[in-house]
Amino acid sequence: MTRDYRQLRDPNAEYTMRDLSSEAMGVTDSRGARDVEITDIQTTMVDGNFPWTLVRVYTDAGVVGTGEAYWGAGVPELIDRMTPFIVGENPLDVDRLYEHLVQKMSGEGSVEGVTVTAISGIEVALHDLAGTLLDVPAYQLLGGKYRDEVRVYCDCHTEQEADPAACADEAERVVDELGYDALKFDLDVPSGLEKDRANRHLRPGEIRHKEAIVREVTERVKDRADVAFDCHWTFSKNSADRLADALEEYDVWWLEDPVPPENLDVQAAVTEATTTPIAAGENRYRVTEHRRLLEQQAVDIVAPDMPKVGGMRETRTIADVANQYYVPVAMHNVSSPVATMASAHVGAAIPNALAVEFHSYELDWWSDLVNESVIEDGYVTVSEEPGLGVTLDMDAVAEHMVEGETLFDEG
């Protein structure tokens, strides 16, 4: 049953800087497909290798848009909190509705963090909905496309993650058997030589251990694949400098997040001190924070997470800023097929797209969540169907829902 949100009072009204609702803005145009109103937003969490938050935006035209927000506690509750703000609005006004939600949630932290993530899920669903209403693929709403396919890099794991030979074996398997030509491995893995992991300091033996992983993997795959390595914000500046220096002789695609994300001066200093390419960005929100990364030349590759950073248009804007600094974009992505395809639409629409991450190659039912094929031979062929071009398989969603969740009420 559709809920009537129009009667709900906004308890946060005194914190709202600007009211960008259609009523306040005097938006009255209702020609053709514009004569549509949002009636409801619903979420369901799927228990994948992360708890994916799927988002559905419903309209009085019977057309529904599907999106996804980055996983995390509180996202469904925040989406429910924001639903009254856009019920009755025209779903084609994607940018205005995004800014409207940012403004309405300004007192609740819409500058960064989980509030931005919740808004991202709605924004992705609005792109799917708008594309469906206008009968164009979502990339067309972002300005058209540069490429038909977007490269995927596979985030690889092994039960012996600290064993250089085991990592090399898995790299070779993923290239030869699964068809990927771009990979990533974790470097923040235990070496057995640690004395105190809390102090962020790498002992010489730990440096040699991580160098061995890089050497074994890159020498095994050679030119058949590009390989990146992730540090998950683990090391001190000095340790990051020594690690990056030790890896300069190897074919490292990039070294990701070697230092914690808060101090941009340190991030910039690490990047400047090495010829090993440095990537960061998944823990930054909206274009403002990524602009600072780029202005300080603190990264060689910027890595926003589309359903976390602000959505499709925000990621496109980040790419535009990055392009002014000649920096490529490698989108972080730990999502279901929904946000993966949405990220690919962004990747198609920007000139400086490098790749989109795939983090679920070990999850054998990942592709079952939608009716369409998303990743084939290490690439996403960007859909030419209206919207995102993927359709949820509701049986698969129901089978894999997080315990306690309910399926979308499509009535």
C-alpha positions in Angstrom: 0.0 0.0 0.0 1.4 3.4 -0.9 1.9 5.7 2.0 0.7 9.4 1.9 3.7 11.4 2.8 2.3 14.8 1.9 0.8 15.3 5.4 4.1 14.6 7.2 5.6 17.6 8.9 9.3 18.3 8.5 10.8 18.4 12.0 14.1 19.6 10.5 12.7 22.7 8.8 14.5 25.2 11.0 17.8 23.8 9.8 17.0 24.0 6.1 19.1 26.6 4.3 17.2 26.6 1.1 13.9 25.1 0.0 14.3 23.6 -3.5 10.9 21.8 -3.6 8.9 22.3 -6.8 6.3 24.4 -4.8 8.9 26.8 -3.5 10.7 27.0 -6.8 7.6 27.6 -8.8 8.1 24.6 -11.0 4.8 24.1 -12.9 5.8 22.6 -16.3 4.0 19.3 -16.9 4.4 18.6 -20.6 4.3 15.0 -21.8 6.5 12.7 -19.7 6.9 15.5 -17.2 3.4 14.9 -15.9 4.7 12.4 -13.4 4.9 12.4 -9.6 6.9 10.4 -7.2 4.6 8.5 -4.8 7.0 6.4 -2.7 10.5 5.2 -2.0 11.3 1.8 -0.6 14.5 -0.1 0.3 15.4 -3.7 0.8 18.8 -5.0 2.0 20.4 -8.0 0.2 22.9 -10.1 2.1 25.7 -10.3 -0.4 29.4 -10.1 0.5 28.2 -6.7 1.8 24.7 -5.8 2.9 23.6 -4.0 -0.3 20.9 -1.4 0.0 18.6 -1.6 -3.0 16.3 1.5 -3.6 13.1 1.7 -5.6 11.4 5.0 -6.5 7.7 4.7 -7.4 5.6 7.1 -9.5 1.9 7.6 -10.3 2.7 6.6 -13.9 3.4 3.1 -12.8 7.1 3.5 -13.8 9.7 2.5 -11.1 13.3 3.4 -10.9 15.9 1.1 -9.2 19.1 2.3 -7.5 21.5 1.3 -4.8 23.3 2.9 -1.9 26.6 1.9 -0.6 26.3 -0.5 2.3 26.2 0.7 5.9 24.2 1.0 9.1 21.4 3.7 9.0 21.1 4.1 5.2 17.5 2.6 4.9 16.4 4.7 7.9 17.8 7.9 6.3 16.1 7.1 3.0 12.8 6.6 4.8 13.5 9.9 6.6 14.0 11.7 3.3 11.1 10.2 1.4 8.5 12.9 2.3 10.8 15.5 0.9 10.4 14.3 -2.7 7.0 12.6 -2.8 4.9 14.6 -5.2 8.0 15.8 -7.0 8.8 15.3 -10.7 11.4 12.5 -11.0 12.9 14.1 -14.1 14.3 17.0 -12.1 17.2 14.8 -10.9 19.8 17.5 -10.1 17.3 19.8 -8.3 16.0 16.9 -6.2 19.5 15.9 -5.3 20.3 19.4 -4.1 16.9 19.6 -2.4 17.8 16.5 -0.4 21.2 17.9 0.5 19.6 21.1 1.7 16.7 19.4 3.6 19.3 17.2 5.4 21.8 19.9 6.1 21.2 19.8 9.8 21.7 16.0 9.8 25.1 15.8 8.1 24.6 16.0 4.4 28.1 17.3 3.8 29.6 13.8 4.1 29.1 10.4 5.6 26.1 8.1 5.6 23.6 10.9 4.8 25.3 11.5 1.5 25.3 7.7 0.9 21.6 7.6 1.4 21.0 10.4 -1.0 23.3 8.6 -3.5 20.9 5.6 -3.6 17.9 7.8 -4.3 19.9 9.7 -7.0 20.9 6.5 -8.8 17.2 5.3 -8.8 16.2 8.7 -10.2 18.6 8.3 -13.1 17.1 4.9 -13.8 13.6 6.3 -13.5 14.3 9.4 -15.7 16.0 7.4 -18.4 13.0 5.0 -18.4 10.5 7.8 -18.7 12.5 9.5 -21.5 13.3 6.2 -23.2 17.1 6.9 -23.1 20.0 5.0 -21.4 21.2 6.7 -18.2 24.6 7.6 -19.8 22.7 9.9 -22.2 21.5 11.9 -19.1 25.2 12.5 -18.2 26.0 13.9 -21.6 26.5 10.8 -23.9 29.3 8.3 -24.1 32.9 8.0 -24.9 33.0 4.2 -25.0 30.7 1.2 -25.3 32.5 -1.0 -22.8 33.9 -0.1 -19.4 36.9 -2.0 -18.1 36.5 -3.9 -14.8 39.2 -4.7 -12.3 38.7 -7.7 -10.1 39.5 -7.4 -6.4 41.2 -10.8 -5.7 41.4 -12.8 -2.5 42.9 -16.1 -1.4 42.7 -18.1 1.8 46.5 -17.7 2.0 46.4 -13.9 1.5 49.8 -13.4 3.1 51.5 -16.0 0.9 53.1 -14.4 -2.2 53.0 -17.6 -4.2 49.3 -18.1 -3.4 48.5 -14.6 -4.5 50.3 -15.2 -7.7 48.5 -18.4 -8.3 45.1 -16.6 -7.8 46.2 -13.8 -10.1 47.0 -16.3 -12.8 43.7 -18.1 -12.3 41.6 -15.0 -12.5 43.4 -13.9 -15.7 43.4 -17.2 -17.5 40.1 -18.8 -16.3 37.9 -15.7 -15.6 39.2 -13.5 -18.3 40.1 -10.3 -16.3 43.0 -8.1 -17.5 42.9 -5.9 -14.4 43.3 -7.0 -10.8 43.8 -5.8 -7.2 45.2 -7.5 -4.2 45.4 -6.4 -0.5 48.8 -5.4 1.0 47.6 -4.7 4.5 47.8 -8.4 5.3 49.7 -9.9 8.2 53.3 -10.9 7.6 53.9 -12.6 10.9 56.6 -10.0 11.6 54.4 -7.4 13.2 55.2 -6.1 16.7 52.4 -3.5 17.1 49.9 -2.9 14.3 48.3 0.0 16.1 51.3 2.3 15.5 51.1 2.1 11.7 54.8 1.4 11.5 56.2 -1.1 9.0 59.4 -3.0 10.1 62.0 -3.8 7.3 60.9 -7.4 7.2 57.3 -6.3 6.7 58.3 -4.1 3.7 60.1 -7.1 2.2 57.1 -9.3 2.7 54.8 -6.9 0.9 57.4 -6.4 -1.8 57.4 -10.1 -2.3 53.6 -10.2 -2.9 53.9 -7.5 -5.5 56.9 -9.1 -7.2 55.3 -12.6 -7.4 52.0 -11.3 -8.7 53.3 -8.8 -11.2 55.9 -11.2 -12.6 53.4 -14.0 -12.9 50.9 -12.1 -15.0 53.4 -9.8 -16.7 51.6 -7.7 -19.5 48.5 -9.9 -19.5 47.0 -7.8 -16.6 47.4 -4.5 -14.8 47.6 -5.1 -11.0 46.8 -2.6 -8.2 47.5 -3.1 -4.5 45.3 -1.8 -1.6 46.6 -0.7 1.8 43.3 0.4 3.4 44.7 3.5 5.1 47.0 1.4 7.3 50.4 2.9 7.4 52.3 6.0 8.7 53.8 8.4 6.3 57.3 7.1 6.7 56.2 3.5 6.2 54.1 4.5 3.2 57.1 6.3 1.7 59.4 3.3 2.2 56.8 0.8 0.8 56.1 2.9 -2.3 59.9 3.3 -2.8 60.4 -0.4 -2.6 57.7 -1.0 -5.2 58.9 1.5 -7.8 60.8 -1.2 -9.8 57.7 -3.3 -10.3 54.7 -2.9 -12.7 52.3 -1.5 -10.1 49.1 -0.1 -11.6 48.5 1.9 -8.4 49.1 1.7 -4.6 45.8 2.5 -3.0 45.1 4.3 0.3 48.6 3.9 1.9 47.9 6.4 4.7 44.7 7.4 6.6 42.4 9.7 4.7 42.0 12.7 7.0 45.3 14.5 6.5 45.5 15.8 2.9 49.0 17.3 3.5 50.4 13.8 4.3 48.5 12.2 1.4 50.0 14.8 -1.0 53.5 14.3 0.5 53.4 10.5 0.0 52.2 10.9 -3.6 54.9 13.5 -4.4 57.7 11.4 -3.0 57.3 8.3 -5.2 56.9 7.3 -8.9 54.6 4.5 -7.8 51.1 5.7 -8.7 49.0 6.5 -5.7 45.2 6.2 -5.6 42.7 7.4 -3.1 39.1 8.7 -2.8 36.7 6.0 -1.7 36.5 7.6 1.8 35.9 11.1 0.4 32.4 12.6 -0.1 31.1 14.8 -2.8 33.0 16.8 -5.3 34.3 19.3 -2.6 36.4 16.7 -0.9 37.7 15.2 -4.1 38.5 18.7 -5.4 40.8 19.2 -2.5 42.6 15.9 -3.3 43.1 17.0 -6.9 44.0 20.7 -6.2 46.7 19.5 -3.8 47.8 16.9 -6.4 47.5 14.4 -3.6 46.6 11.5 -6.0 47.7 10.1 -9.3 44.4 8.3 -9.7 41.1 9.3 -8.0 38.8 6.5 -6.8 35.3 7.7 -5.8 32.7 5.2 -4.9 29.7 6.2 -7.0 26.8 5.0 -4.7 28.6 6.5 -1.7 30.1 9.7 -2.9 26.8 11.4 -4.0 25.6 9.4 -7.0 26.0 9.4 -10.7 26.0 13.1 -11.5 28.3 13.9 -8.5 30.8 11.2 -9.8 30.6 12.8 -13.2 31.4 16.2 -11.7 34.4 14.7 -9.8 35.6 13.3 -13.1 35.3 16.7 -14.7 37.5 18.2 -12.0 40.0 15.4 -12.2 40.2 15.9 -16.0 41.4 19.4 -15.4 44.4 17.9 -13.6 44.8 15.1 -16.2 44.0 12.5 -13.5 42.1 9.3 -14.4 39.2 7.9 -12.5 39.1 4.3 -11.2 35.7 3.9 -9.4 35.8 1.9 -6.2 32.8 -0.5 -6.2 31.7 -3.2 -3.8 28.1 -3.2 -5.0 25.5 -5.5 -6.5 24.9 -5.6 -10.3 22.6 -2.5 -10.0 25.2 0.0 -8.8 27.9 -1.7 -10.9 26.0 -1.0 -14.0 25.3 2.5 -12.8 29.0 3.0 -12.3 29.6 1.7 -15.8 27.2 4.3 -17.2 29.2 7.0 -15.5 32.4 5.4 -16.8 31.0 5.5 -20.3 30.1 9.2 -20.0 33.5 10.5 -18.8 36.7 10.8 -20.9 39.1 9.8 -18.1 37.5 6.5 -16.9 40.1 3.9 -16.1 38.1 1.1 -14.7 35.3 0.0 -12.3 36.0 -2.4 -9.4 34.3 -5.8 -9.0 34.5 -7.1 -5.5 32.2 -10.2 -5.7 33.9 -12.7 -8.0 33.7 -15.3 -5.3 29.9 -14.9 -4.8 28.4 -17.4 -7.3 24.9 -15.8 -7.3 26.0 -12.2 -7.8 24.8 -12.1 -11.4 21.5 -13.7 -10.5 20.2 -10.6 -8.8 19.3 -9.0 -12.2 17.9 -10.6 -15.4 20.6 -9.1 -17.6 24.3 -10.0 -17.9 26.5 -7.3 -16.5 30.2 -8.4 -16.6 31.6 -10.5 -19.4 35.3 -11.2 -20.0 36.3 -8.4 -17.6 34.2 -5.6 -19.1 30.8 -4.2 -18.7 29.0 -3.5 -22.0 27.0 -0.4 -21.2 23.3 -1.0 -21.7 21.4 0.7 -24.4 18.1 0.0 -22.7 16.3 2.9 -21.0 17.6 3.9 -17.6 20.3 1.7 -16.1 19.2 -1.3 -18.3 19.0 -3.8 -15.5 15.9 -5.5 -14.0 15.8 -6.9 -10.5 15.0 -10.6 -10.3 12.6 -10.4 -7.3 12.9 -14.1 -6.6 16.7 -13.8 -6.2 16.2 -10.6 -4.1 13.8 -12.5 -1.8 16.1 -15.5 -1.5 19.1 -13.4 -0.4 17.5 -10.6 1.7 19.1 -9.7 5.0 17.3 -11.4 7.8 14.3 -9.3 9.0 14.0 -7.4 5.7 10.8 -7.4 3.6 10.5 -7.5 -0.2 9.5 -4.4 -2.0 5.7 -3.7 -1.9 5.0 -3.4 -5.6 1.3 -2.8 -5.1 
